[in-house]
Amino acid sequence: MLAVCHKRSSAVTVMLALLLACTSPLTDAFTPSRTPPRRIPGRRATATAAPPAVVTEVTAAQVFGRLADKKLLLDVPGAGTPEMKDCCHGGCDNCDYSRVFDEMNAGKAKWVACYARCTVVREHSDGRRHEAPVRDLFGGDERLGVAEFVARLGEVDPRPAMGARPADLTSDFDAAAAEGLVRKVVGGDEVSREAWGDALVAISGEAHGVAWRPWAKALVG
């Protein structure tokens, strides 16, 4: 009888030992790891993009007063033809050009010309020609960085302009703010002579020239 009890006690002891041996690795498996987290292949840290500059009405006026002009040539059907030139534009019902103009003029600078695909110059077939003020900024260059474009713009005296407040037009030129406006127009860090007009058309929705109100609506904010 004692021998049987001794055998059973030994068997229990062996079973307990086996259970302890089996559970010890599980305990180790739940020990928090101190190794650094594994990097996920292909994932890189990315810097947060800087938000676009906010354009104020003062900045919009400073740039407008340096780019706007009193004259604007319009690329319309019949522009430059004798019929267009001789028309009185009085609203006659039997005239195709009575309500169509190929040239507009104002007493003060009123439009920033959108001479798209015409390298900032427009010329009608009858010899009338208009060079947008922006042409002088480019000089002999086809492309300029935004900073250089604005540096040249700052050397231009602002013109009295229709719509914008005179105090804003003549305020101290803020080159950094003007760079933000120009980047908003061109959508990058480079200004192209050929693409300038197209960029103005795209941002303003105006086909020929941008007056103050659509200029401010498109750029302020």
QUIHUFEN-V849648 format. One record per backbone hydrogen bond with DSSP energy under -0.5 kcal/mol. CO is the residue of the C=O (numbers start at 0). NH is the residue of the N-H. If there is no record, write none. Layout:
CO,NH ; CO,NH
//
This chain:
0,4 ; 1,5 ; 2,6 ; 3,7 ; 4,8 ; 5,9 ; 6,10 ; 7,11 ; 8,12 ; 9,13 ; 10,14 ; 11,15 ; 12,16 ; 13,17 ; 14,18 ; 15,19 ; 16,20 ; 17,21 ; 18,22 ; 19,23 ; 20,24 ; 22,26 ; 23,27 ; 24,28 ; 25,29 ; 26,29 ; 27,30 ; 38,40 ; 39,42 ; 41,43 ; 53,55 ; 54,220 ; 55,59 ; 56,60 ; 57,61 ; 58,62 ; 59,63 ; 60,64 ; 62,65 ; 62,66 ; 63,66 ; 63,67 ; 64,158 ; 68,109 ; 68,110 ; 69,105 ; 71,103 ; 73,75 ; 75,78 ; 77,80 ; 80,84 ; 81,85 ; 82,86 ; 91,94 ; 94,97 ; 96,99 ; 97,90 ; 101,73 ; 103,71 ; 108,161 ; 110,68 ; 110,112 ; 111,209 ; 112,114 ; 113,115 ; 114,117 ; 114,119 ; 117,120 ; 119,131 ; 121,129 ; 123,126 ; 127,123 ; 129,121 ; 129,131 ; 131,134 ; 132,135 ; 132,136 ; 133,136 ; 133,137 ; 134,138 ; 137,140 ; 141,192 ; 143,190 ; 144,148 ; 145,149 ; 146,150 ; 147,151 ; 148,152 ; 149,153 ; 150,154 ; 151,154 ; 152,155 ; 159,108 ; 164,167 ; 164,168 ; 165,169 ; 167,170 ; 172,174 ; 173,177 ; 174,178 ; 175,179 ; 176,180 ; 177,181 ; 178,182 ; 179,183 ; 180,184 ; 181,185 ; 182,186 ; 188,145 ; 189,191 ; 190,143 ; 191,195 ; 193,116 ; 194,198 ; 195,199 ; 196,200 ; 197,201 ; 198,202 ; 199,203 ; 200,204 ; 207,113 ; 208,210 ; 209,111 ; 210,214 ; 211,215 ; 212,216 ; 213,217 ; 214,218 ; 215,219
//
